[in-house]
């Protein structure tokens, strides 16, 4: 695997971020040093140096690693309903499709859809779930809509990434303190980018 790199030309100033207009938008804070990846990112593929054409239309195949517990995000495709396909940072290493995702760029919305290589389903934010599972990320969709779109933020100094759901405007958190089947689950529930919201991306 290779670490993912972005050129400065592929970044948009974080101050240009605007909250979603639908409903009561949360008050989101983008810390200094974090910038939203803009449309120019497609001119310099995320997995730079992998021999990928600058004009490639194919999605980048990436593994996502939580920087809190250093574990890779896996799709729990064998979980029973309603949690089938939940994303959890629980793997010690990238070992195959369960830890792989296709990042599909959408020019019109300047967002990414994440398709799990484990079950070929798109990752959705489960807004209608309740309790500790509300806004959990789950690879369960066969097509892409508002629930399956994410803005990507990058911190060049720290070389790390953060995901923001376009559904609720919140950043994705790795639930490090959870126990049971949702331990280390990913949820779109944070208004800020702290340690639990930071990830490394690796080309696969």
Secondary structure by P-SEA (a helix, b strand, c coil): cbbbbbcccccccccccccccccccccccccccccccccccccccccccccccccccccccbbbbbccccbbbbcccccccccccccccccccccccccbbbbbbbccccbbbbbbccccbbbbccccccccccccccccccccccccbbbbbbbcccccbbbbbccccbbbbccccccccccccccccccccccccccccccc
